Amino acid sequence: MAVTTHVHDALDRVDAEQEHVAGELSALDRFEAGVRELDPVSPAESTGASHAVGDAAPVAGAFRPNAARPDRLDRVRDLFAETVRPYSLADVEGSEPLVETIRTELGEEIATAIAPATPGRFTADLQRAILSSVDQRTAELRAMDRALAREAESLATALETFEATIDWLVDADETPLSELGFESLRERHETLADHRTRVEELMRERQDSLHRTTTYDAAAGLVHRSLAGYLYGELPTTHPVLSTAVRLDSVCEECQRAVRDHLTRRA
């Protein structure tokens, strides 16, 4: 009659991910503040070497590497490495080039624009583009944070239902069916039916929640089914709530069948 549940493991994963997301949001805030503090090059400095995202490459000879080549882009990369990069690499095995990490977090255009191999300047347009990418990434993480909060609530509700049913089964199992009278058997059968109803309702609610999408300011959305796959990929099951519910419902059904056999013999 034992029922193995991985819901506690799932809650631990959600807690860890919430902590990670909170840390990355804080890191992005620090990165954003640092980028805002940098003064873009003046229009005169950027002439012939404008580095706004989407600009065409400068003509040959227009860029003078040593002519006020700012440390600003170096500082942007350093800021990213000091703040966001450690969180981005948390799920990456081995090392990853800094530009690749920037591409993952802020997009292809920003990674190309501030790459050491790309000649350019920290213009006002580039600064705005970086801050816009930070805003988009922040929205994605805030959507993730909301989805994690909903997942934690869903798991807690499921765990409460499961533990109540399992505790009742354990207590009931201490009294053999042969020692129960007809009315007690009938009451046990009805109680089992009530537990099955609650578990089945939980399964329906869980299925509904997996199909929901959590958004943040309409700028980013996250489908819960994808979140569950990401969170529980290393657990024995990627659906800890549903797998536990199915097993628990099966156990209750087996118990009902045994009770009905005794009721039939007593009739």
C-alpha positions as a printed Julia matrix, in Angstrom:
267×3 Matrix{Float64}:
   0.0     0.0     0.0
   3.06    2.25    0.05
   2.89    5.31   -2.19
   6.11    7.0    -3.2
   5.81   10.74   -3.7
   8.42   13.05   -5.19
   6.47   16.19   -4.36
   8.88   17.12   -1.57
  11.75   16.81   -4.07
   9.78   18.99   -6.48
   9.29   21.64   -3.78
  13.02   21.63   -3.1
  13.68   22.2    -6.82
  11.21   25.08   -6.92
  12.76   26.66   -3.81
  16.24   26.41   -5.33
  15.07   27.9    -8.64
  13.29   30.76   -6.86
  16.51   31.58   -5.05
  18.43   31.44   -8.34
  15.96   33.71  -10.14
  15.99   36.22   -7.29
  19.78   36.28   -7.45
  19.85   36.81  -11.21
  17.25   39.6   -11.0
  19.42   41.34   -8.43
  22.47   40.82  -10.66
  20.64   42.3   -13.65
  19.68   45.32  -11.54
  23.35   45.87  -10.7
  24.38   45.42  -14.31
  21.71   47.86  -15.49
  22.76   50.45  -12.92
  26.37   50.13  -14.02
  25.49   50.54  -17.69
  23.38   53.62  -16.92
  26.29   55.22  -15.06
  28.56   54.97  -18.11
  28.69   58.08  -20.26
  28.19   57.32  -23.95
  30.73   58.72  -26.39
  29.88   62.09  -27.88
  28.52   62.33  -31.44
  31.92   63.68  -32.53
  33.73   60.7   -31.0
  31.34   58.23  -32.57
  31.52   59.71  -36.08
  32.59   57.03  -38.49
  32.38   54.35  -35.83
  28.8    54.43  -34.64
  27.92   51.22  -32.93
  24.18   51.41  -32.62
  22.64   47.95  -32.95
  21.73   47.4   -36.56
  24.12   50.01  -38.01
  26.07   49.03  -41.05
  29.74   48.22  -40.52
  32.03   51.28  -40.76
  33.94   51.76  -43.98
  37.55   50.67  -44.07
  39.82   53.06  -42.26
  37.0    54.94  -40.56
  37.65   53.33  -37.18
  40.79   54.35  -35.37
  41.47   51.79  -32.6
  43.63   54.12  -30.56
  41.62   57.29  -31.11
  39.74   57.54  -27.85
  38.91   53.83  -28.07
  36.9    53.85  -24.86
  37.22   51.53  -21.97
  33.43   51.73  -21.8
  32.75   48.56  -23.82
  35.4    46.77  -21.8
  33.63   48.02  -18.7
  30.26   46.76  -20.0
  31.73   43.3   -20.5
  33.4    43.43  -17.08
  30.13   44.51  -15.47
  28.31   41.6   -17.08
  31.02   39.15  -16.01
  30.88   40.42  -12.44
  27.1    40.4   -12.07
  25.03   38.28  -14.47
  27.5    35.72  -15.78
  27.77   33.58  -12.6
  24.0    33.01  -12.61
  23.88   32.28  -16.33
  26.6    29.65  -16.0
  24.92   27.86  -13.1
  23.41   25.23  -15.45
  26.32   25.11  -17.9
  28.89   22.35  -17.6
  32.41   23.62  -18.14
  33.45   27.07  -19.27
  31.67   29.2   -21.83
  33.05   32.23  -23.66
  31.83   35.51  -22.2
  30.35   36.63  -25.51
  28.33   33.4   -25.72
  26.94   34.03  -22.23
  26.0    37.58  -23.22
  24.29   36.18  -26.32
  22.26   33.79  -24.16
  21.14   36.5   -21.74
  20.87   39.63  -23.87
  20.59   38.4   -27.44
  22.68   38.1   -30.59
  22.74   41.79  -31.49
  24.0    42.96  -28.11
  26.61   40.19  -27.95
  27.92   41.17  -31.38
  27.83   44.88  -30.6
  30.0    44.65  -27.49
  32.26   41.76  -28.52
  35.99   42.58  -28.28
  36.46   41.65  -31.93
  33.8    44.1   -33.1
  35.11   47.66  -33.57
  32.74   50.23  -32.21
  31.89   52.72  -29.52
  29.59   52.89  -26.52
  27.1    55.24  -28.12
  23.81   56.43  -26.65
  21.99   54.15  -29.1
  23.99   51.15  -27.96
  23.4    52.03  -24.32
  19.64   52.19  -24.96
  19.75   48.86  -26.81
  21.58   47.18  -23.93
  19.12   48.57  -21.38
  16.2    47.43  -23.55
  17.62   43.9   -23.67
  18.06   43.98  -19.89
  14.42   45.03  -19.53
  13.31   42.12  -21.73
  15.42   39.62  -19.79
  14.12   41.03  -16.52
  10.53   40.59  -17.73
  11.29   36.96  -18.61
  12.73   36.31  -15.17
   9.82   38.02  -13.42
   7.43   35.84  -15.41
   9.51   32.87  -14.28
   9.33   34.06  -10.69
   5.53   34.32  -10.85
   5.29   30.89  -12.44
   7.5    29.42   -9.72
   5.31   30.96   -7.02
   2.23   29.41   -8.62
   4.03   26.09   -8.93
   5.0    26.16   -5.26
   1.37   26.82   -4.32
   0.17   24.01   -6.59
   2.69   21.58   -5.09
   1.77   22.57   -1.52
  -1.93   22.0    -2.24
  -1.2    18.63   -3.81
   1.0    17.59   -0.92
  -1.71   18.47    1.58
  -4.21   16.27   -0.28
  -1.75   13.4    -0.68
  -0.63   13.41    2.95
  -4.22   13.47    4.21
  -5.1    10.44    2.07
  -1.91    8.54    2.88
  -2.29    9.18    6.62
  -5.86    7.9     6.5
  -4.77    4.78    4.59
  -2.03    4.05    7.1
  -4.41    4.45   10.04
  -7.13    2.37    8.36
  -4.69   -0.4     7.5
  -4.09   -1.01   11.21
  -7.57   -2.55   11.5
  -8.09   -5.71    9.41
 -11.25   -5.75    7.32
 -12.23   -9.0     8.98
 -12.69   -7.13   12.26
 -15.1    -4.57   10.81
 -18.86   -4.87   10.83
 -21.07   -4.23    7.79
 -21.68   -0.53    8.6
 -18.0     0.1     9.29
 -17.11   -1.53    5.98
 -19.65    0.61    4.17
 -18.3     3.76    5.81
 -14.76    2.78    4.84
 -15.85    2.26    1.24
 -17.48    5.7     1.18
 -14.41    7.35    2.74
 -12.22    5.76    0.1
 -14.57    7.11   -2.56
 -14.27   10.6    -1.04
 -10.47   10.4    -1.11
 -10.54    9.24   -4.72
 -12.79   12.15   -5.65
 -10.38   14.64   -4.09
  -7.38   13.02   -5.8
  -9.14   12.96   -9.16
 -10.13   16.61   -8.79
  -6.54   17.42   -7.97
  -5.42   15.67  -11.16
  -7.83   17.77  -13.22
  -6.64   20.98  -11.58
  -3.04   19.99  -12.12
  -3.63   19.3   -15.79
  -5.28   22.7   -16.13
  -2.37   24.43  -14.41
   0.16   22.77  -16.71
  -1.55   24.33  -19.71
  -1.58   27.84  -18.26
   0.82   30.6   -19.25
   2.24   33.08  -16.77
   3.07   36.53  -18.14
   4.73   39.67  -16.85
   3.62   43.05  -18.22
   2.63   41.28  -21.45
   6.34   41.28  -22.34
   7.16   37.68  -21.51
   5.23   34.48  -20.98
   6.01   31.02  -19.66
   3.97   27.85  -20.21
   3.84   25.8   -17.03
   4.28   22.49  -18.84
   7.64   23.71  -20.13
   8.54   24.91  -16.64
   7.76   21.49  -15.15
   9.92   19.78  -17.75
  12.79   22.12  -16.93
  12.43   21.84  -13.16
  11.92   18.1   -12.82
  14.06   16.73  -15.63
  16.45   15.12  -13.14
  13.76   13.67  -10.87
  12.47   10.1   -11.38
   9.38   11.68  -12.97
   8.82   15.03  -14.66
   5.23   14.97  -13.36
   5.57   14.31   -9.62
   2.02   15.43   -8.82
   0.25   13.48  -11.55
   2.3    10.31  -11.07
   1.62   10.36   -7.32
  -2.07   11.06   -7.87
  -2.42    8.16  -10.33
  -0.69    5.77   -7.96
  -2.68    6.96   -4.94
  -5.96    6.64   -6.83
  -4.95    3.1    -7.79
  -4.22    2.22   -4.17
  -7.59    3.58   -3.05
  -9.31    1.62   -5.82
  -7.6    -1.6    -4.69
  -8.72   -0.92   -1.13
 -12.28   -0.32   -2.29
 -12.27   -3.6    -4.16
 -11.14   -5.44   -1.03
 -13.85   -3.72    1.03
 -16.52   -4.63   -1.55
 -15.47   -8.27   -1.38
 -16.05   -8.26    2.36
 -19.36   -6.42    1.97
 -20.54   -8.99   -0.56
 -19.69  -11.86    1.78
 -21.53  -10.13    4.65
 -24.67   -9.38    2.64
